Amino acid sequence: MARGQQKIQSQQKNAKKAAEKKKAQGADQKTAAKAALVHTCPVCRTQMPDPKTFKQHFESKHPKSPMPAELADVQA
C-alpha cells in the first residue's frame, strides 16, 4: 500500500483524471441539448425542441400575435 507522499500524489492524480472525465462528459451533454432545440419563436427568440411545445408556448405567451404558418397544422 502507498503511504505518505505516494498516497497524496496518487489521490491528486486520480482527482485530476476524474475532473477531466467529468468536464468532457458535461460538454457532450450540453452540446446535445443545444442541438435538440430546433424551433425558435419569432417574437421572443426562445428555442424549443418540438413543434407541439412551440405551439403551446406561442399560444400562451403571444396570444395577440398572428400564428406562424409552420404551426397552423400542429396538434397541441
All heavy atoms as a GROMACS GRO file, in nm:
protein
  582
    1MET      N    1   0.083  -0.119   0.000
    1MET     CA    2   0.000   0.000   0.000
    1MET      C    3   0.088   0.124   0.000
    1MET      O    4   0.194   0.126   0.059
    1MET     CB    5  -0.089   0.002   0.123
    1MET     CG    6  -0.198  -0.104   0.120
    1MET     SD    7  -0.322  -0.080   0.243
    1MET     CE    8  -0.406   0.061   0.180
    2ALA      N    9   0.039   0.226  -0.066
    2ALA     CA   10   0.113   0.352  -0.071
    2ALA      C   11   0.096   0.427   0.060
    2ALA      O   12  -0.011   0.427   0.121
    2ALA     CB   13   0.062   0.434  -0.186
    3ARG      N   14   0.202   0.491   0.101
    3ARG     CA   15   0.198   0.567   0.225
    3ARG      C   16   0.254   0.706   0.201
    3ARG      O   17   0.334   0.728   0.110
    3ARG     CB   18   0.281   0.498   0.334
    3ARG     CG   19   0.224   0.368   0.377
    3ARG     CD   20   0.299   0.316   0.498
    3ARG     NE   21   0.242   0.189   0.539
    3ARG     CZ   22   0.311   0.088   0.585
    3ARG    NH1   23   0.441   0.097   0.598
    3ARG    NH2   24   0.251  -0.022   0.620
    4GLY      N   25   0.214   0.797   0.286
    4GLY     CA   26   0.271   0.931   0.286
    4GLY      C   27   0.259   1.004   0.154
    4GLY      O   28   0.149   1.020   0.100
    5GLN      N   29   0.373   1.047   0.099
    5GLN     CA   30   0.377   1.128  -0.023
    5GLN      C   31   0.318   1.053  -0.142
    5GLN      O   32   0.247   1.112  -0.224
    5GLN     CB   33   0.522   1.172  -0.052
    5GLN     CG   34   0.536   1.269  -0.166
    5GLN     CD   35   0.470   1.404  -0.138
    5GLN    OE1   36   0.447   1.443  -0.025
    5GLN    NE2   37   0.437   1.475  -0.244
    6GLN      N   38   0.344   0.923  -0.155
    6GLN     CA   39   0.289   0.844  -0.266
    6GLN      C   40   0.137   0.847  -0.264
    6GLN      O   41   0.073   0.860  -0.368
    6GLN     CB   42   0.334   0.698  -0.254
    6GLN     CG   43   0.460   0.665  -0.324
    6GLN     CD   44   0.488   0.515  -0.317
    6GLN    OE1   45   0.451   0.450  -0.220
    6GLN    NE2   46   0.553   0.464  -0.418
    7LYS      N   47   0.080   0.834  -0.147
    7LYS     CA   48  -0.066   0.833  -0.133
    7LYS      C   49  -0.124   0.968  -0.176
    7LYS      O   50  -0.223   0.972  -0.250
    7LYS     CB   51  -0.103   0.802   0.012
    7LYS     CG   52  -0.251   0.792   0.037
    7LYS     CD   53  -0.278   0.754   0.182
    7LYS     CE   54  -0.426   0.744   0.208
    7LYS     NZ   55  -0.453   0.710   0.348
    8ILE      N   56  -0.063   1.074  -0.133
    8ILE     CA   57  -0.111   1.208  -0.168
    8ILE      C   58  -0.102   1.230  -0.319
    8ILE      O   59  -0.196   1.280  -0.382
    8ILE     CB   60  -0.031   1.316  -0.092
    8ILE    CG1   61  -0.060   1.305   0.058
    8ILE    CG2   62  -0.064   1.455  -0.144
    8ILE    CD1   63   0.032   1.389   0.144
    9GLN      N   64   0.011   1.189  -0.379
    9GLN     CA   65   0.027   1.205  -0.524
    9GLN      C   66  -0.075   1.122  -0.600
    9GLN      O   67  -0.132   1.167  -0.700
    9GLN     CB   68   0.168   1.165  -0.565
    9GLN     CG   69   0.274   1.264  -0.523
    9GLN     CD   70   0.415   1.214  -0.551
    9GLN    OE1   71   0.436   1.095  -0.578
    9GLN    NE2   72   0.511   1.305  -0.547
   10SER      N   73  -0.102   1.002  -0.553
   10SER     CA   74  -0.199   0.916  -0.617
   10SER      C   75  -0.340   0.975  -0.610
   10SER      O   76  -0.414   0.974  -0.708
   10SER     CB   77  -0.197   0.778  -0.552
   10SER     OG   78  -0.292   0.694  -0.610
   11GLN      N   79  -0.375   1.031  -0.495
   11GLN     CA   80  -0.506   1.094  -0.480
   11GLN      C   81  -0.521   1.215  -0.571
   11GLN      O   82  -0.626   1.235  -0.633
   11GLN     CB   83  -0.528   1.134  -0.334
   11GLN     CG   84  -0.551   1.018  -0.241
   11GLN     CD   85  -0.556   1.059  -0.095
   11GLN    OE1   86  -0.510   1.167  -0.058
   11GLN    NE2   87  -0.609   0.971  -0.012
   12GLN      N   88  -0.416   1.295  -0.581
   12GLN     CA   89  -0.420   1.412  -0.668
   12GLN      C   90  -0.433   1.372  -0.815
   12GLN      O   91  -0.509   1.432  -0.891
   12GLN     CB   92  -0.294   1.496  -0.648
   12GLN     CG   93  -0.289   1.569  -0.517
   12GLN     CD   94  -0.156   1.638  -0.493
   12GLN    OE1   95  -0.057   1.609  -0.558
   12GLN    NE2   96  -0.154   1.729  -0.395
   13LYS      N   97  -0.360   1.268  -0.853
   13LYS     CA   98  -0.365   1.219  -0.991
   13LYS      C   99  -0.505   1.168  -1.024
   13LYS      O  100  -0.561   1.199  -1.130
   13LYS     CB  101  -0.263   1.107  -1.008
   13LYS     CG  102  -0.256   1.048  -1.146
   13LYS     CD  103  -0.151   0.938  -1.150
   13LYS     CE  104  -0.158   0.859  -1.279
   13LYS     NZ  105  -0.065   0.746  -1.277
   14ASN      N  106  -0.564   1.091  -0.932
   14ASN     CA  107  -0.698   1.038  -0.955
   14ASN      C  108  -0.803   1.148  -0.958
   14ASN      O  109  -0.897   1.143  -1.038
   14ASN     CB  110  -0.733   0.934  -0.849
   14ASN     CG  111  -0.655   0.806  -0.865
   14ASN    OD1  112  -0.609   0.774  -0.974
   14ASN    ND2  113  -0.638   0.732  -0.756
   15ALA      N  114  -0.789   1.249  -0.873
   15ALA     CA  115  -0.883   1.360  -0.871
   15ALA      C  116  -0.875   1.438  -1.002
   15ALA      O  117  -0.978   1.478  -1.058
   15ALA     CB  118  -0.854   1.452  -0.753
   16LYS      N  119  -0.754   1.459  -1.053
   16LYS     CA  120  -0.736   1.531  -1.179
   16LYS      C  121  -0.798   1.453  -1.295
   16LYS      O  122  -0.867   1.509  -1.380
   16LYS     CB  123  -0.587   1.554  -1.205
   16LYS     CG  124  -0.558   1.633  -1.329
   16LYS     CD  125  -0.409   1.654  -1.347
   16LYS     CE  126  -0.380   1.727  -1.476
   16LYS     NZ  127  -0.235   1.738  -1.499
   17LYS      N  128  -0.777   1.322  -1.296
   17LYS     CA  129  -0.831   1.237  -1.401
   17LYS      C  130  -0.985   1.238  -1.398
   17LYS      O  131  -1.051   1.248  -1.502
   17LYS     CB  132  -0.780   1.093  -1.382
   17LYS     CG  133  -0.791   1.007  -1.507
   17LYS     CD  134  -0.742   0.866  -1.483
   17LYS     CE  135  -0.592   0.860  -1.466
   17LYS     NZ  136  -0.541   0.722  -1.461
   18ALA      N  137  -1.042   1.232  -1.278
   18ALA     CA  138  -1.188   1.234  -1.263
   18ALA      C  139  -1.246   1.368  -1.307
   18ALA      O  140  -1.352   1.374  -1.371
   18ALA     CB  141  -1.226   1.204  -1.119
   19ALA      N  142  -1.176   1.477  -1.275
   19ALA     CA  143  -1.223   1.610  -1.314
   19ALA      C  144  -1.222   1.626  -1.466
   19ALA      O  145  -1.316   1.682  -1.524
   19ALA     CB  146  -1.137   1.717  -1.249
   20GLU      N  147  -1.119   1.577  -1.531
   20GLU     CA  148  -1.112   1.584  -1.678
   20GLU      C  149  -1.222   1.502  -1.743
   20GLU      O  150  -1.284   1.545  -1.840
   20GLU     CB  151  -0.975   1.536  -1.726
   20GLU     CG  152  -0.862   1.631  -1.695
   20GLU     CD  153  -0.726   1.575  -1.733
   20GLU    OE1  154  -0.719   1.462  -1.784
   20GLU    OE2  155  -0.626   1.646  -1.710
   21LYS      N  156  -1.249   1.385  -1.688
   21LYS     CA  157  -1.354   1.299  -1.741
   21LYS      C  158  -1.491   1.365  -1.725
   21LYS      O  159  -1.573   1.365  -1.816
   21LYS     CB  160  -1.352   1.164  -1.670
   21LYS     CG  161  -1.448   1.063  -1.726
   21LYS     CD  162  -1.434   0.929  -1.656
   21LYS     CE  163  -1.530   0.828  -1.713
   21LYS     NZ  164  -1.523   0.700  -1.641
   22LYS      N  165  -1.516   1.425  -1.610
   22LYS     CA  166  -1.643   1.491  -1.584
   22LYS      C  167  -1.661   1.612  -1.674
   22LYS      O  168  -1.770   1.636  -1.726
   22LYS     CB  169  -1.650   1.533  -1.438
   22LYS     CG  170  -1.784   1.586  -1.395
   22LYS     CD  171  -1.787   1.612  -1.245
   22LYS     CE  172  -1.925   1.658  -1.204
   22LYS     NZ  173  -1.932   1.682  -1.060
   23LYS      N  174  -1.554   1.688  -1.695
   23LYS     CA  175  -1.560   1.806  -1.781
   23LYS      C  176  -1.593   1.767  -1.925
   23LYS      O  177  -1.675   1.829  -1.990
   23LYS     CB  178  -1.427   1.880  -1.775
   23LYS     CG  179  -1.426   2.010  -1.853
   23LYS     CD  180  -1.294   2.081  -1.840
   23LYS     CE  181  -1.292   2.208  -1.922
   23LYS     NZ  182  -1.162   2.274  -1.916
   24ALA      N  183  -1.529   1.663  -1.975
   24ALA     CA  184  -1.554   1.618  -2.112
   24ALA      C  185  -1.696   1.567  -2.128
   24ALA      O  186  -1.762   1.592  -2.228
   24ALA     CB  187  -1.454   1.509  -2.149
   25GLN      N  188  -1.746   1.496  -2.030
   25GLN     CA  189  -1.882   1.442  -2.036
   25GLN      C  190  -1.985   1.554  -2.032
   25GLN      O  191  -2.083   1.551  -2.106
   25GLN     CB  192  -1.906   1.346  -1.920
   25GLN     CG  193  -2.042   1.280  -1.923
   25GLN     CD  194  -2.064   1.190  -1.802
   25GLN    OE1  195  -1.993   1.200  -1.703
   25GLN    NE2  196  -2.162   1.105  -1.811
   26GLY      N  197  -1.965   1.655  -1.949
   26GLY     CA  198  -2.058   1.766  -1.938
   26GLY      C  199  -2.072   1.842  -2.068
   26GLY      O  200  -2.180   1.884  -2.106
   27ALA      N  201  -1.963   1.861  -2.139
   27ALA     CA  202  -1.966   1.934  -2.265
   27ALA      C  203  -2.049   1.857  -2.369
   27ALA      O  204  -2.122   1.917  -2.447
   27ALA     CB  205  -1.825   1.957  -2.316
   28ASP      N  206  -2.038   1.727  -2.371
   28ASP     CA  207  -2.114   1.647  -2.467
   28ASP      C  208  -2.263   1.659  -2.442
   28ASP      O  209  -2.342   1.672  -2.535
   28ASP     CB  210  -2.072   1.500  -2.460
   28ASP     CG  211  -1.930   1.478  -2.508
   28ASP    OD1  212  -1.876   1.566  -2.576
   28ASP    OD2  213  -1.875   1.372  -2.477
   29GLN      N  214  -2.306   1.653  -2.318
   29GLN     CA  215  -2.448   1.665  -2.284
   29GLN      C  216  -2.500   1.804  -2.320
   29GLN      O  217  -2.610   1.819  -2.371
   29GLN     CB  218  -2.469   1.637  -2.136
   29GLN     CG  219  -2.448   1.493  -2.098
   29GLN     CD  220  -2.458   1.471  -1.948
   29GLN    OE1  221  -2.457   1.565  -1.870
   29GLN    NE2  222  -2.467   1.345  -1.909
   30LYS      N  223  -2.420   1.904  -2.293
   30LYS     CA  224  -2.461   2.041  -2.323
   30LYS      C  225  -2.475   2.062  -2.473
   30LYS      O  226  -2.571   2.124  -2.519
   30LYS     CB  227  -2.357   2.137  -2.266
   30LYS     CG  228  -2.398   2.281  -2.266
   30LYS     CD  229  -2.296   2.365  -2.192
   30LYS     CE  230  -2.342   2.508  -2.181
   30LYS     NZ  231  -2.244   2.588  -2.107
   31THR      N  232  -2.384   2.008  -2.550
   31THR     CA  233  -2.389   2.019  -2.695
   31THR      C  234  -2.511   1.947  -2.751
   31THR      O  235  -2.581   1.998  -2.838
   31THR     CB  236  -2.261   1.961  -2.758
   31THR    OG1  237  -2.148   2.026  -2.700
   31THR    CG2  238  -2.259   1.982  -2.908
   32ALA      N  239  -2.538   1.829  -2.698
   32ALA     CA  240  -2.654   1.751  -2.744
   32ALA      C  241  -2.784   1.822  -2.710
   32ALA      O  242  -2.878   1.825  -2.792
   32ALA     CB  243  -2.652   1.612  -2.681
   33ALA      N  244  -2.793   1.880  -2.593
   33ALA     CA  245  -2.914   1.951  -2.554
   33ALA      C  246  -2.937   2.073  -2.642
   33ALA      O  247  -3.050   2.102  -2.682
   33ALA     CB  248  -2.904   1.993  -2.408
   34LYS      N  249  -2.829   2.142  -2.674
   34LYS     CA  250  -2.842   2.261  -2.759
   34LYS      C  251  -2.882   2.223  -2.901
   34LYS      O  252  -2.959   2.294  -2.965
   34LYS     CB  253  -2.710   2.338  -2.760
   34LYS     CG  254  -2.722   2.475  -2.818
   34LYS     CD  255  -2.600   2.558  -2.789
   34LYS     CE  256  -2.626   2.700  -2.832
   34LYS     NZ  257  -2.527   2.793  -2.779
   35ALA      N  258  -2.834   2.111  -2.950
   35ALA     CA  259  -2.868   2.066  -3.085
   35ALA      C  260  -3.014   2.025  -3.095
   35ALA      O  261  -3.074   2.032  -3.202
   35ALA     CB  262  -2.779   1.950  -3.125
   36ALA      N  263  -3.074   1.984  -2.984
   36ALA     CA  264  -3.214   1.941  -2.984
   36ALA      C  265  -3.310   2.059  -2.993
   36ALA      O  266  -3.427   2.041  -3.028
   36ALA     CB  267  -3.244   1.860  -2.858
   37LEU      N  268  -3.266   2.180  -2.963
   37LEU     CA  269  -3.352   2.297  -2.968
   37LEU      C  270  -3.355   2.352  -3.111
   37LEU      O  271  -3.274   2.434  -3.150
   37LEU     CB  272  -3.302   2.404  -2.870
   37LEU     CG  273  -3.296   2.360  -2.724
   37LEU    CD1  274  -3.231   2.469  -2.640
   37LEU    CD2  275  -3.433   2.327  -2.672
   38VAL      N  276  -3.451   2.304  -3.189
   38VAL     CA  277  -3.451   2.336  -3.332
   38VAL      C  278  -3.554   2.441  -3.372
   38VAL      O  279  -3.541   2.502  -3.478
   38VAL     CB  280  -3.472   2.209  -3.417
   38VAL    CG1  281  -3.352   2.116  -3.404
   38VAL    CG2  282  -3.598   2.136  -3.377
   39HIS      N  283  -3.656   2.464  -3.289
   39HIS     CA  284  -3.760   2.562  -3.324
   39HIS      C  285  -3.736   2.690  -3.245
   39HIS      O  286  -3.716   2.686  -3.125
   39HIS     CB  287  -3.898   2.507  -3.292
   39HIS     CG  288  -3.931   2.383  -3.369
   39HIS    ND1  289  -3.967   2.385  -3.501
   39HIS    CD2  290  -3.928   2.253  -3.334
   39HIS    CE1  291  -3.987   2.262  -3.542
   39HIS    NE2  292  -3.963   2.180  -3.442
   40THR      N  293  -3.741   2.805  -3.312
   40THR     CA  294  -3.717   2.934  -3.249
   40THR      C  295  -3.839   3.022  -3.265
   40THR      O  296  -3.890   3.039  -3.376
   40THR     CB  297  -3.595   3.004  -3.312
   40THR    OG1  298  -3.483   2.916  -3.302
   40THR    CG2  299  -3.563   3.133  -3.240
   41CYS      N  300  -3.885   3.078  -3.154
   41CYS     CA  301  -4.000   3.167  -3.156
   41CYS      C  302  -3.961   3.297  -3.226
   41CYS      O  303  -3.861   3.360  -3.188
   41CYS     CB  304  -4.045   3.194  -3.012
   41CYS     SG  305  -4.182   3.311  -3.001
   42PRO      N  306  -4.039   3.340  -3.324
   42PRO     CA  307  -4.003   3.463  -3.396
   42PRO      C  308  -4.024   3.590  -3.313
   42PRO      O  309  -3.965   3.693  -3.342
   42PRO     CB  310  -4.095   3.462  -3.518
   42PRO     CG  311  -4.209   3.376  -3.479
   42PRO     CD  312  -4.156   3.276  -3.382
   43VAL      N  313  -4.104   3.583  -3.207
   43VAL     CA  314  -4.132   3.700  -3.125
   43VAL      C  315  -4.025   3.722  -3.018
   43VAL      O  316  -3.966   3.828  -3.007
   43VAL     CB  317  -4.272   3.689  -3.060
   43VAL    CG1  318  -4.300   3.809  -2.972
   43VAL    CG2  319  -4.379   3.674  -3.166
   44CYS      N  320  -3.999   3.617  -2.939
   44CYS     CA  321  -3.907   3.632  -2.825
   44CYS      C  322  -3.775   3.557  -2.842
   44CYS      O  323  -3.690   3.561  -2.754
   44CYS     CB  324  -3.974   3.587  -2.696
   44CYS     SG  325  -4.018   3.412  -2.692
   45ARG      N  326  -3.758   3.487  -2.951
   45ARG     CA  327  -3.636   3.412  -2.983
   45ARG      C  328  -3.605   3.298  -2.885
   45ARG      O  329  -3.491   3.257  -2.872
   45ARG     CB  330  -3.515   3.505  -2.992
   45ARG     CG  331  -3.526   3.609  -3.098
   45ARG     CD  332  -3.517   3.545  -3.235
   45ARG     NE  333  -3.522   3.649  -3.337
   45ARG     CZ  334  -3.573   3.629  -3.456
   45ARG    NH1  335  -3.621   3.512  -3.488
   45ARG    NH2  336  -3.576   3.725  -3.543
   46THR      N  337  -3.706   3.248  -2.816
   46THR     CA  338  -3.687   3.132  -2.728
   46THR      C  339  -3.680   3.007  -2.814
   46THR      O  340  -3.755   2.994  -2.911
   46THR     CB  341  -3.806   3.120  -2.630
   46THR    OG1  342  -3.815   3.241  -2.556
   46THR    CG2  343  -3.788   3.004  -2.536
   47GLN      N  344  -3.592   2.914  -2.778
   47GLN     CA  345  -3.576   2.792  -2.855
   47GLN      C  346  -3.650   2.678  -2.788
   47GLN      O  347  -3.648   2.665  -2.666
   47GLN     CB  348  -3.429   2.757  -2.871
   47GLN     CG  349  -3.355   2.859  -2.953
   47GLN     CD  350  -3.208   2.824  -2.966
   47GLN    OE1  351  -3.149   2.774  -2.872
   47GLN    NE2  352  -3.152   2.851  -3.082
   48MET      N  353  -3.715   2.592  -2.870
   48MET     CA  354  -3.790   2.478  -2.820
   48MET      C  355  -3.757   2.353  -2.898
   48MET      O  356  -3.718   2.361  -3.015
   48MET     CB  357  -3.940   2.507  -2.829
   48MET     CG  358  -3.987   2.596  -2.716
   48MET     SD  359  -4.102   2.725  -2.760
   48MET     CE  360  -4.015   2.835  -2.863
   49PRO      N  361  -3.772   2.235  -2.837
   49PRO     CA  362  -3.730   2.111  -2.901
   49PRO      C  363  -3.827   2.055  -3.006
   49PRO      O  364  -3.785   1.989  -3.098
   49PRO     CB  365  -3.715   2.013  -2.785
   49PRO     CG  366  -3.807   2.064  -2.681
   49PRO     CD  367  -3.807   2.214  -2.697
   50ASP      N  368  -3.957   2.081  -2.992
   50ASP     CA  369  -4.051   2.021  -3.087
   50ASP      C  370  -4.166   2.118  -3.118
   50ASP      O  371  -4.189   2.213  -3.045
   50ASP     CB  372  -4.106   1.888  -3.032
   50ASP     CG  373  -4.170   1.903  -2.896
   50ASP    OD1  374  -4.268   1.976  -2.885
   50ASP    OD2  375  -4.120   1.839  -2.801
   51PRO      N  376  -4.238   2.092  -3.227
   51PRO     CA  377  -4.345   2.184  -3.269
   51PRO      C  378  -4.461   2.193  -3.170
   51PRO      O  379  -4.522   2.298  -3.156
   51PRO     CB  380  -4.392   2.129  -3.404
   51PRO     CG  381  -4.319   2.005  -3.427
   51PRO     CD  382  -4.215   1.988  -3.324
   52LYS      N  383  -4.491   2.084  -3.100
   52LYS     CA  384  -4.602   2.085  -3.003
   52LYS      C  385  -4.572   2.184  -2.890
   52LYS      O  386  -4.656   2.266  -2.853
   52LYS     CB  387  -4.624   1.945  -2.947
   52LYS     CG  388  -4.740   1.935  -2.853
   52LYS     CD  389  -4.758   1.791  -2.806
   52LYS     CE  390  -4.871   1.781  -2.707
   52LYS     NZ  391  -4.886   1.645  -2.656
   53THR      N  392  -4.452   2.178  -2.837
   53THR     CA  393  -4.410   2.270  -2.731
   53THR      C  394  -4.407   2.414  -2.785
   53THR      O  395  -4.447   2.507  -2.716
   53THR     CB  396  -4.270   2.232  -2.678
   53THR    OG1  397  -4.272   2.097  -2.639
   53THR    CG2  398  -4.229   2.319  -2.562
   54PHE      N  399  -4.362   2.427  -2.907
   54PHE     CA  400  -4.355   2.559  -2.971
   54PHE      C  401  -4.495   2.620  -2.980
   54PHE      O  402  -4.516   2.736  -2.946
   54PHE     CB  403  -4.291   2.544  -3.109
   54PHE     CG  404  -4.270   2.673  -3.185
   54PHE    CD1  405  -4.272   2.796  -3.123
   54PHE    CD2  406  -4.244   2.669  -3.320
   54PHE    CE1  407  -4.251   2.913  -3.194
   54PHE    CE2  408  -4.224   2.785  -3.393
   54PHE     CZ  409  -4.227   2.907  -3.330
   55LYS      N  410  -4.593   2.541  -3.023
   55LYS     CA  411  -4.730   2.592  -3.037
   55LYS      C  412  -4.788   2.628  -2.901
   55LYS      O  413  -4.852   2.732  -2.886
   55LYS     CB  414  -4.819   2.490  -3.106
   55LYS     CG  415  -4.958   2.544  -3.135
   55LYS     CD  416  -5.037   2.458  -3.228
   55LYS     CE  417  -5.170   2.524  -3.261
   55LYS     NZ  418  -5.243   2.448  -3.361
   56GLN      N  419  -4.765   2.544  -2.800
   56GLN     CA  420  -4.814   2.575  -2.665
   56GLN      C  421  -4.752   2.705  -2.613
   56GLN      O  422  -4.820   2.788  -2.554
   56GLN     CB  423  -4.782   2.460  -2.570
   56GLN     CG  424  -4.863   2.337  -2.595
   56GLN     CD  425  -4.817   2.219  -2.510
   56GLN    OE1  426  -4.710   2.223  -2.450
   56GLN    NE2  427  -4.897   2.114  -2.506
   57HIS      N  428  -4.623   2.721  -2.636
   57HIS     CA  429  -4.554   2.842  -2.596
   57HIS      C  430  -4.615   2.964  -2.666
   57HIS      O  431  -4.646   3.064  -2.602
   57HIS     CB  432  -4.405   2.833  -2.631
   57HIS     CG  433  -4.336   2.966  -2.637
   57HIS    ND1  434  -4.290   3.031  -2.526
   57HIS    CD2  435  -4.307   3.047  -2.743
   57HIS    CE1  436  -4.235   3.147  -2.563
   57HIS    NE2  437  -4.245   3.157  -2.694
   58PHE      N  438  -4.633   2.952  -2.796
   58PHE     CA  439  -4.683   3.066  -2.873
   58PHE      C  440  -4.824   3.106  -2.831
   58PHE      O  441  -4.854   3.224  -2.816
   58PHE     CB  442  -4.680   3.032  -3.023
   58PHE     CG  443  -4.673   3.155  -3.109
   58PHE    CD1  444  -4.550   3.212  -3.138
   58PHE    CD2  445  -4.788   3.214  -3.157
   58PHE    CE1  446  -4.543   3.327  -3.216
   58PHE    CE2  447  -4.781   3.328  -3.234
   58PHE     CZ  448  -4.658   3.386  -3.264
   59GLU      N  449  -4.910   3.006  -2.806
   59GLU     CA  450  -5.048   3.035  -2.765
   59GLU      C  451  -5.053   3.099  -2.627
   59GLU      O  452  -5.138   3.186  -2.602
   59GLU     CB  453  -5.132   2.907  -2.767
   59GLU     CG  454  -5.159   2.857  -2.907
   59GLU     CD  455  -5.226   2.720  -2.908
   59GLU    OE1  456  -5.222   2.650  -2.804
   59GLU    OE2  457  -5.281   2.684  -3.013
   60SER      N  458  -4.966   3.057  -2.536
   60SER     CA  459  -4.972   3.112  -2.401
   60SER      C  460  -4.897   3.244  -2.386
   60SER      O  461  -4.940   3.332  -2.313
   60SER     CB  462  -4.918   3.010  -2.300
   60SER     OG  463  -4.781   2.989  -2.320
   61LYS      N  464  -4.784   3.259  -2.453
   61LYS     CA  465  -4.701   3.378  -2.435
   61LYS      C  466  -4.731   3.492  -2.533
   61LYS      O  467  -4.708   3.607  -2.503
   61LYS     CB  468  -4.552   3.342  -2.447
   61LYS     CG  469  -4.505   3.239  -2.348
   61LYS     CD  470  -4.508   3.292  -2.207
   61LYS     CE  471  -4.455   3.188  -2.111
   61LYS     NZ  472  -4.462   3.230  -1.973
   62HIS      N  473  -4.780   3.458  -2.651
   62HIS     CA  474  -4.802   3.560  -2.754
   62HIS      C  475  -4.943   3.545  -2.814
   62HIS      O  476  -4.958   3.525  -2.935
   62HIS     CB  477  -4.698   3.548  -2.865
   62HIS     CG  478  -4.558   3.530  -2.815
   62HIS    ND1  479  -4.490   3.627  -2.746
   62HIS    CD2  480  -4.473   3.425  -2.823
   62HIS    CE1  481  -4.369   3.583  -2.714
   62HIS    NE2  482  -4.357   3.460  -2.759
   63PRO      N  483  -5.049   3.556  -2.733
   63PRO     CA  484  -5.185   3.532  -2.786
   63PRO      C  485  -5.232   3.635  -2.888
   63PRO      O  486  -5.314   3.604  -2.974
   63PRO     CB  487  -5.273   3.535  -2.661
   63PRO     CG  488  -5.196   3.615  -2.562
   63PRO     CD  489  -5.051   3.591  -2.592
   64LYS      N  490  -5.178   3.757  -2.882
   64LYS     CA  491  -5.221   3.862  -2.974
   64LYS      C  492  -5.146   3.860  -3.106
   64LYS      O  493  -5.188   3.920  -3.203
   64LYS     CB  494  -5.207   3.999  -2.907
   64LYS     CG  495  -5.299   4.016  -2.788
   64LYS     CD  496  -5.284   4.151  -2.725
   64LYS     CE  497  -5.376   4.164  -2.605
   64LYS     NZ  498  -5.363   4.294  -2.539
   65SER      N  499  -5.033   3.792  -3.110
   65SER     CA  500  -4.954   3.785  -3.233
   65SER      C  501  -5.014   3.681  -3.328
   65SER      O  502  -5.070   3.581  -3.284
   65SER     CB  503  -4.810   3.744  -3.201
   65SER     OG  504  -4.750   3.839  -3.116
   66PRO      N  505  -5.001   3.703  -3.459
   66PRO     CA  506  -5.051   3.603  -3.554
   66PRO      C  507  -4.968   3.474  -3.548
   66PRO      O  508  -4.847   3.478  -3.532
   66PRO     CB  509  -5.037   3.671  -3.690
   66PRO     CG  510  -4.935   3.778  -3.669
   66PRO     CD  511  -4.942   3.818  -3.525
   67MET      N  512  -5.039   3.362  -3.558
   67MET     CA  513  -4.974   3.229  -3.552
   67MET      C  514  -4.885   3.209  -3.674
   67MET      O  515  -4.929   3.233  -3.786
   67MET     CB  516  -5.082   3.121  -3.545
   67MET     CG  517  -5.031   2.982  -3.531
   67MET     SD  518  -4.970   2.942  -3.369
   67MET     CE  519  -5.118   2.950  -3.271
   68PRO      N  520  -4.761   3.166  -3.655
   68PRO     CA  521  -4.674   3.136  -3.771
   68PRO      C  522  -4.733   3.024  -3.856
   68PRO      O  523  -4.801   2.934  -3.806
   68PRO     CB  524  -4.543   3.091  -3.707
   68PRO     CG  525  -4.546   3.144  -3.568
   68PRO     CD  526  -4.690   3.149  -3.530
   69ALA      N  527  -4.708   3.028  -3.984
   69ALA     CA  528  -4.764   2.928  -4.077
   69ALA      C  529  -4.719   2.787  -4.044
   69ALA      O  530  -4.793   2.691  -4.063
   69ALA     CB  531  -4.723   2.964  -4.220
   70GLU      N  532  -4.598   2.771  -3.991
   70GLU     CA  533  -4.546   2.637  -3.961
   70GLU      C  534  -4.620   2.570  -3.845
   70GLU      O  535  -4.614   2.450  -3.828
   70GLU     CB  536  -4.398   2.645  -3.928
   70GLU     CG  537  -4.369   2.726  -3.803
   70GLU     CD  538  -4.236   2.798  -3.808
   70GLU    OE1  539  -4.203   2.854  -3.912
   70GLU    OE2  540  -4.169   2.798  -3.704
   71LEU      N  541  -4.697   2.649  -3.767
   71LEU     CA  542  -4.769   2.593  -3.653
   71LEU      C  543  -4.919   2.572  -3.681
   71LEU      O  544  -4.990   2.523  -3.596
   71LEU     CB  545  -4.756   2.686  -3.530
   71LEU     CG  546  -4.616   2.704  -3.475
   71LEU    CD1  547  -4.618   2.800  -3.358
   71LEU    CD2  548  -4.558   2.570  -3.433
   72ALA      N  549  -4.964   2.608  -3.799
   72ALA     CA  550  -5.107   2.601  -3.829
   72ALA      C  551  -5.163   2.458  -3.821
   72ALA      O  552  -5.273   2.437  -3.771
   72ALA     CB  553  -5.132   2.658  -3.968
   73ASP      N  554  -5.087   2.358  -3.864
   73ASP     CA  555  -5.139   2.221  -3.866
   73ASP      C  556  -5.092   2.134  -3.750
   73ASP      O  557  -5.120   2.015  -3.745
   73ASP     CB  558  -5.101   2.154  -3.999
   73ASP     CG  559  -4.950   2.147  -4.019
   73ASP    OD1  560  -4.879   2.228  -3.957
   73ASP    OD2  561  -4.906   2.060  -4.096
   74VAL      N  562  -5.024   2.192  -3.652
   74VAL     CA  563  -4.970   2.116  -3.537
   74VAL      C  564  -5.080   2.099  -3.433
   74VAL      O  565  -5.150   2.193  -3.398
   74VAL     CB  566  -4.849   2.189  -3.475
   74VAL    CG1  567  -4.800   2.116  -3.350
   74VAL    CG2  568  -4.738   2.201  -3.576
   75GLN      N  569  -5.095   1.975  -3.384
   75GLN     CA  570  -5.192   1.946  -3.277
   75GLN      C  571  -5.126   1.969  -3.143
   75GLN      O  572  -5.024   1.907  -3.111
   75GLN     CB  573  -5.238   1.800  -3.287
   75GLN     CG  574  -5.316   1.768  -3.410
   75GLN     CD  575  -5.454   1.832  -3.409
   75GLN    OE1  576  -5.515   1.849  -3.305
   75GLN    NE2  577  -5.504   1.868  -3.527
   76ALA      N  578  -5.184   2.056  -3.059
   76ALA     CA  579  -5.125   2.085  -2.927
   76ALA      C  580  -5.182   1.994  -2.820
   76ALA      O  581  -5.286   1.943  -2.825
   76ALA     CB  582  -5.147   2.229  -2.889
   0.00000   0.00000   0.00000
